[in-house]
Amino acid sequence: MTPILSMENIEKSFNRVPVLEKVNLTLNRGEIVGLMGENGAGKSTLIKILCGVYPKDGGDIILDGKKVNIKDAEDAQKLGIRTIYQELSLFPTMTIAENIFMHNEIGYKNHKGLIMPLDIKGMNRIAHKVLNDRLSVDLDVTRRIEEIPLAQRQLVEIARAVYSDASIIIMDEPTTTLETKEKEQLFKVMRDLKAQGKAIIFISHHLDEVMSICDRVVVLRDGHNALDERTSDINMNDLISAMIGKSVENQYPKVKFELGGPLLEIKNLSSRKKYEDISFTLHEKEIIGIVGLEGCGKNEILRTLFGLCPHDAGEIVYKGKGLRLHNIRDAMNNRFAFLPGERKVEGIFPIQSMAWNTTIASMEKILTNRLVSTKKETAIARKCVEDFSIKVNTPSQLISRMSGGNQQKVMLARWMQTNPDILLLEEPTRGIDVNAKTEVYKLITQYVQQGKGVVMVSSEEEEVLGICDKVIVVRNGKINKVLDAASASLEEIKYYSVNDSADDTEGASC
Ligand SMILES: Nc1ncnc2c1ncn2[C@@H]1O[C@H](COP(=O)(O)OP(=O)(O)OP(=O)(O)O)[C@@H](O)[C@H]1O
């Protein structure tokens, strides 16, 4: 059978630095192929070439047996290639139906060929049918995108691809912001699309997801093909070895330190409609994880500690003294640091260099006579490149031209540079590959060893159990359960995320 897609010997360099060297990727109808590799391995670049974002320097793209020349994104769409990026491209103030029909509107053409007026009823009916019949999803298509949760927005993007009759659908880390139940729904939709003969490329750093949903996996390493195998013929260790050239002995290098005195005491903290009566103590050398379903209030609790979310009752006591955190400046003056989860929106300064982004929170270190010393800035950036294994051509490279995972490492390096006493982390390893995750865990461990404290919010329950001392499960804005990470299980975290601890039954193993 002729593959629907065959990318052969694809080559690409940026500023004469090779990023892809003779890379091959094939895809068959009704097949889901996982595309994996370390941060900076070249996955997004390969996909962007397929979608017409970047021109290739060499090699061929063959669709259904015919060589094609994809000049731009419009070309790719005409050829039936659609990408669903993490940052969705929907119009928030328009309805689900209007988004599905964007650029494909139906209605009555006027004498200039413009579609006026639109057949709103007809579009609503068809949009509902696409969602219902093709994706088995029941949504009110007259709702605006801004009114629906992220997971549903992703389904709308997929519906748009399906309606435009895409035969190749590329999903770039689609599960990063999804909860377990939403992931299951997405996987069901992917299986349905596969049964309809669609071909899917699934990019993910989650080995378990790739092993469970993909038929085949292609691994890139440093811009070369490192593995192309059916998932049924390999195991996770094979995948890790192909990605990083060695196996990971212990993904969570947790060291249990004897805790010091109280560093931060949170007493009956409340913020109207967000969370209520939150109390816990963070000790020196302690890592606390806060978990719970999306919207439970966990992020707002963390953000309050960095002056980003106001609270209207309760107390924050830091090293024995009551603290007022009105804004970020207050928090930074008290040596608090915060790594936001939405890297692209709140983290990076895209038009600045990697070095600039690394040092922006610790400017005092790079000043000479009150002027920025580029020499000092570069020296710090170079040290961070080494300490955090950051892949970048030079520290002067624009951060927006770095791979997603490497941008995340720069964010962490930025805040570590401030030498904080308390590190507040929101989804610290989002978009980071398996090897880099372990490096980040090691860095966090070394950091708390110096008597510092970490509070982190993460939707990756394994990581919370793997590196935290204590796990606080928040449900409906309240602390529902506090678990000892050393003895708790994933099932307990999931259970207390959706069930009140007051209703504990024998089914809950706690
Ligand atoms: N526009 C660009 N200009 C210069 N270099 C670039 C550009 N885009 C990507 N690169 C470089 O190409 C390499 C591969 O990046 P790419 O984004 O393809 O990696 P990736 O495998 O998708 O990584 P991640 O898992 O972190 O998203 C990186 O070293 C990156 O810095």
The ligand as an SDF file (V2000), in Angstrom:
LIG
                    3D

 31 33  0  0  0  0  0  0  0  0999 V2000
   13.6120   29.8200   13.4120 N   0  0  0  0  0  0  0  0  0  0  0  0
   14.7030   29.2630   13.9350 C   0  0  0  0  0  0  0  0  0  0  0  0
   15.9150   29.8760   13.8860 N   0  0  0  0  0  0  0  0  0  0  0  0
   17.0220   29.3100   14.4050 C   0  0  0  0  0  0  0  0  0  0  0  0
   17.0430   28.1080   15.0120 N   0  0  0  0  0  0  0  0  0  0  0  0
   15.8770   27.4450   15.1120 C   0  0  0  0  0  0  0  0  0  0  0  0
   14.6500   27.9780   14.5860 C   0  0  0  0  0  0  0  0  0  0  0  0
   13.6490   27.0880   14.8390 N   0  0  0  0  0  0  0  0  0  0  0  0
   14.2260   26.0420   15.4900 C   0  0  0  0  0  0  0  0  0  0  0  0
   15.5520   26.2520   15.6510 N   0  0  0  0  0  0  0  0  0  0  0  0
   16.5090   25.3340   16.2940 C   0  0  0  0  0  0  0  0  0  0  0  0
   16.3080   24.0530   15.7520 O   0  0  0  0  0  0  0  0  0  0  0  0
   16.5070   23.0450   16.7510 C   0  0  0  0  0  0  0  0  0  0  0  0
   15.3230   22.0980   16.7270 C   0  0  0  0  0  0  0  0  0  0  0  0
   14.1980   22.7770   17.2610 O   0  0  0  0  0  0  0  0  0  0  0  0
   12.7480   22.1250   17.2750 P   0  0  0  0  0  0  0  0  0  0  0  0
   11.8210   23.1850   17.7560 O   0  0  0  0  0  0  0  0  0  0  0  0
   12.4710   21.5000   15.9610 O   0  0  0  0  0  0  0  0  0  0  0  0
   12.9390   20.9960   18.3880 O   0  0  0  0  0  0  0  0  0  0  0  0
   11.8400   20.0220   19.0500 P   0  0  0  0  0  0  0  0  0  0  0  0
   12.3270   18.6280   18.8200 O   0  0  0  0  0  0  0  0  0  0  0  0
   10.4880   20.3480   18.5260 O   0  0  0  0  0  0  0  0  0  0  0  0
   11.9990   20.3820   20.5920 O   0  0  0  0  0  0  0  0  0  0  0  0
   10.9130   20.5370   21.8180 P   0  0  0  0  0  0  0  0  0  0  0  0
   10.6000   19.1490   22.2650 O   0  0  0  0  0  0  0  0  0  0  0  0
   11.6930   21.2500   22.8750 O   0  0  0  0  0  0  0  0  0  0  0  0
    9.7520   21.3110   21.3170 O   0  0  0  0  0  0  0  0  0  0  0  0
   16.6830   23.7870   18.0620 C   0  0  0  0  0  0  0  0  0  0  0  0
   18.0520   23.7670   18.4040 O   0  0  0  0  0  0  0  0  0  0  0  0
   16.2350   25.2000   17.7860 C   0  0  0  0  0  0  0  0  0  0  0  0
   16.9930   26.1390   18.5200 O   0  0  0  0  0  0  0  0  0  0  0  0
  1  2  1  0
  2  3  1  0
  2  7  2  0
  3  4  2  0
  4  5  1  0
  5  6  2  0
  6  7  1  0
  6 10  1  0
  7  8  1  0
  8  9  2  0
  9 10  1  0
 10 11  1  0
 11 12  1  0
 11 30  1  0
 12 13  1  0
 13 14  1  0
 13 28  1  0
 14 15  1  0
 15 16  1  0
 16 17  2  0
 16 18  1  0
 16 19  1  0
 19 20  1  0
 20 21  2  0
 20 22  1  0
 20 23  1  0
 23 24  1  0
 24 25  2  0
 24 26  1  0
 24 27  1  0
 28 29  1  0
 28 30  1  0
 30 31  1  0
M  END
$$$$
